[in-house]
Structure formats: C-alpha cells, structure tokens
Amino acid sequence: MRTPFLSAAVLATLAIGPTDALAATRHAKPAHRAAAADQAMQAELAARDRQIAALQAAVTELQSQVASLQQRSAAQAEVAAQTTQSVQSLQEGAKKTDTLEKIVNDTSVGGRVFIDMSGISASRNGVKTNASGYGLDIKRGYLTVSHKFNDIWSASLTTDFNYSAATGATNLFIKNLYLQGKFSDAFSFRAGEIPMAWTPYVENYYGYRYVENTLTDKQKVANTADWGLGANGQFGDGRFDYAAVLVNGNGFRNPTRSRGMDFEGHLGFTPFAGAVVAVGGYSGHRGLDTQTTNAVHTASRSDVMVAWARGNNRIGAEYYSASNWNNVLTPLRDRASGYSLWGSWGFAPAWSVFARYDRVDPSKDLDPSLRDRYYNVGAQWDVRKGVKLALVYKDDDLRDALNVQKMREFGIFGDISF
C-alpha cells in the first residue's frame, strides 16, 4: 500500500519552512518585518493547504485505484477458481468417458442364426411320418458377448436356442461360457463351458454348417462343447496347431459330475496355405460312470481330416471310427465308422455351388446290416457380408435288414451373422 508513504511525504513537506522568505524578513525594519513575516507565513500556510489538499486528492485517487485493483484481483481469483473447478470436472468426465470407451472397445457382441424354409418328405418303410411337411425353421440362434480384460485374459459367453422335439418347445441355453488366458500363440488356456477340440475345428474347413452338421456331430458321436478345461495354440511358424480338452463328458447341456473326466484332442499340420492334415481322438465314459453306476466300457473315437479351404473354394474328407460310444453301461460291445466327402466351387464373386456325400456304418457288431447314406447339393448366394442364402436338396437313407427310413428335403437355407 502507498498511503503511509504519501502521509509521511505530507508531514515532511509541512515540516520544511520557506527559508527564503524568512531570510528576507531578517533585514527589514521591525514593524514592516512583522507584517512581512505574517504575510509570508499566511502564503506559506495557504501553499501548504493547497499541497495537502492535492496530496489528499492523490491519496484518495490512489485508494480508489487500489480498491478497484483489489476487486479485479478478487474477481480474477474467482474466475480462476471456477476455471480450475471446470477443468477438474472436465477431467473427471474425461476419465469416465475413457473408462466407458475402454469397456466398449474391449467388448464385442455378435450373433448368428441358421434359418430355412423348406419342404420335407420323411417316411419309414414307405409310410410318411409326422416329420413331413412344409415350414420355416430356425435351427440355431447364437448370441455371443466377449470381453478382453487385458492382453492375456478375456471371457466369452455364447447363448444358443433351438427347437427340441422332446419338449415340443424352443429352448434357450448356454453354449459357451469360459475364461481364457492367451499367454502366447502357442498356448491359450480355457476354463468353463468350452468348445470341444474336434467338431468346431472341422466346421471351419467344411464351411456349410448352416446347411448340415459335420459328420461326427450329425451321427451324434461327438459334442461341440462341454464343461471342463482346455488348451490350444499354434507352433512351428504356424504349420502345426493343436487343441486338447478335459471335460465332464455329458455335453454342454448337462454339467453333472462323474468319477472321472474325458479327453478329446486334435493335432493339425498345414503343408501349404489353406490346407490341413489333422488327426484327433476321444476317450472317456461320457459322464456315465458315477458313484452308483459303474461304466462297463470306455467310449472312444479316432478322427482324421484332410481339407483345403480358400474362400468359397473348398474340398475335404473326414473319417471317424468309434467304439462303444452308446455302450458304456451295457455288456455288449459295438463299433461304428464313417466318412464324409465335401467340396464347393466359387465360380463367381458372390456365387458358389457345393455338394457333400456321407457313408456311415453306425453299428458294425450289433447290427451289421445298418448303414446310413446321406448327400446334399446346392447353390449359395453371398447376398452381402454376413448374409448367405442357399438353394439346397438333401437326401438321407438309413436302413438295415428290416427297416428303411428316408428323409428328403428341398428349400432355401440361410446363414445370418453380425
């Protein structure tokens, strides 16, 4: 503050006398000297009053300016505080936005639907069954949500719904639900309801799951998912791949416990881009060996696949041989085997034709005359990304020495994914 300094200056000014005027009166006569001294004093006092008034005006002006500056400083401080508060609010909002953005970016949602509009002619020994008729069917509907926690850990959930002839209703259930840790390309670990090691692997090369299940899945000698632990990966510069699972054995719809767990695995070799030669196998009691029920036989299956796939151009063959798959609890033994051949040709960017042929001996020991012959042919149109439509004809002939079951189907099949 400058006010005390100005007051001191005023007092100093008052203390200083008009030395020149007083000195001049010393040489005057006494009468005139007194009058002159009085006049000089009055003039000096008037001058001092003027100086004091001017200084007081200056002090008042300075005080006003200081008050104004103080008000401006307070206003600026308030603005600065509000700005700081706004910046903090924006930073907190940005953190929340970044957190939400990270959750969104690290979470993916997708779905897939298999649909068909067809006519079926099903018969047993020449007599049509109730499976015959026309209609629209959604055979499978999947909804998948996956979340990545970091570069190693992630989780995935896939729901599945389909129509069950046993209950006469459409059922919704969980297909996959697992935690995954990917430690390298050579090793990923999974725990929960996990994909099996063989059937999903074959589906990737077959490419027409929406038209028909792959060989082992169609013959019900394999599961697509089950509850347990698994590992998979690639090594040898990607030329080799593997998958191995240790599962309950009852399939993904039945997570019950038994006295042991089953094993399934595959090992694949890629001789050149798009091609694979793979072997696989299964061994276990299929969840049937419990504390109150002893398993009599071990169910086993051996698998081989040779395939090549590049876009809509595909060719492949699958073979399996199974022992006691449906005879774990019975004293009788049985074997089954079969093969599947498939191929497709993408003759135009959005068009392809395909065909498949299966031949299976479902019961080599208990019913050697039983055999199953299946084939399909069709043309596929890639409507747009994620949407495929196919005009398909199917023919399935299952017969033994006493019975003949036939099923023929013709219609439009669709694969919609997003």
Number of C-alpha atoms within 10 A of each C-alpha: 8 10 14 10 10 16 15 11 14 16 11 10 13 16 9 8 13 13 8 8 15 16 11 13 17 12 9 13 11 11 9 11 16 14 13 18 19 13 13 17 16 12 13 16 15 12 13 16 13 12 15 18 12 12 16 16 12 14 18 13 12 16 15 12 12 14 12 12 12 12 12 12 12 12 12 12 12 12 12 12 12 12 12 12 12 12 12 12 12 12 12 12 12 12 12 12 12 12 12 12 12 13 14 12 11 14 16 13 14 12 15 18 19 20 20 22 15 18 18 18 17 19 18 14 11 11 9 15 14 9 12 15 13 14 11 13 14 16 16 15 18 20 18 17 15 18 18 17 14 10 9 13 16 18 18 20 19 20 16 18 18 17 15 11 8 6 8 8 10 12 11 13 13 15 23 20 24 21 18 20 18 18 13 12 13 17 15 18 20 22 19 18 27 27 25 28 28 30 18 17 18 22 15 11 23 25 19 19 15 20 24 15 15 21 25 25 16 11 15 12 20 22 19 18 24 25 29 23 21 25 21 20 18 19 13 9 9 12 14 18 20 22 22 22 28 22 29 27 29 21 20 24 13 12 16 14 17 19 15 16 20 21 22 23 22 22 20 21 18 16 11 9 10 13 19 22 17 22 20 20 20 22 19 24 29 24 22 22 22 14 9 9 11 13 20 17 20 18 23 22 22 18 20 20 21 19 21 19 19 13 11 21 16 20 21 21 22 22 20 21 20 24 22 22 23 20 18 24 18 11 11 13 17 20 22 21 21 20 19 20 19 22 21 24 18 18 11 10 10 13 17 18 20 21 19 21 18 20 18 22 20 23 20 17 14 12 14 15 14 19 20 18 16 18 18 20 20 20 18 23 18 17 11 10 9 11 15 19 21 24 19 21 19 19 17 18 16 18 17 13 10 8 11 14 18 21 19 18 19 20 18 20 23 21 20 17 16 11
